[in-house]
Amino acid sequence: MTERVLFAAEVLFVVAAVAGVALWSVPAALVAGGTLGLLACERASAERRAAAQRRGGTTTGGERQ
């Protein structure tokens, strides 16, 4: 449950930050939102790969070993 609360707080913080930037500059907010979205996808992907390796599975996504 703690993980979900931290995730929700992180999402709310990012939304508030992007909204604050949008009040100043909409293009800057779009760039920031896209960058943060890309980082979130990479982070989720890395967590899934790490979990698969801990379970003894193979890595996915084209990594060479």
C-alpha positions in Angstrom: 0.0 0.0 0.0 2.9 2.4 0.8 4.1 1.9 -2.8 0.7 3.1 -4.2 0.6 6.1 -1.9 4.1 7.1 -3.0 3.2 6.6 -6.7 0.1 8.7 -6.3 2.1 11.5 -4.6 4.7 11.4 -7.3 2.0 11.7 -10.0 0.3 14.6 -8.3 3.6 16.4 -7.9 4.4 16.0 -11.6 1.0 17.2 -12.6 1.3 20.2 -10.3 4.7 21.0 -11.6 3.7 20.7 -15.3 0.6 22.8 -14.6 2.8 25.5 -12.9 5.1 25.6 -15.9 2.1 25.8 -18.2 1.0 29.0 -16.5 4.4 30.4 -17.6 4.9 28.8 -21.0 2.7 26.2 -22.7 5.5 24.9 -25.0 7.8 24.5 -22.1 5.1 22.5 -20.3 4.7 20.2 -23.3 8.4 19.6 -23.5 8.6 19.0 -19.7 5.6 16.7 -19.8 7.0 14.7 -22.7 10.3 14.3 -21.1 8.8 13.2 -17.7 6.5 10.8 -19.5 9.5 9.2 -21.3 11.4 8.9 -18.1 8.4 7.3 -16.4 8.1 4.7 -19.2 11.8 3.9 -19.0 11.6 3.6 -15.2 8.7 1.1 -15.4 10.5 -0.9 -18.1 13.6 -1.1 -16.0 11.6 -2.3 -13.0 10.0 -5.0 -15.0 13.3 -6.2 -16.4 14.9 -6.2 -12.9 12.0 -8.2 -11.5 12.3 -10.8 -14.3 16.0 -11.2 -13.7 15.4 -11.6 -9.9 13.0 -14.4 -10.8 15.6 -16.0 -13.0 13.9 -15.2 -16.2 15.5 -13.8 -19.3 15.7 -10.1 -20.1 13.5 -8.6 -22.7 13.8 -5.6 -24.9 16.9 -6.5 -26.9 19.6 -6.4 -24.3 22.7 -8.4 -25.1 24.3 -10.5 -22.5 
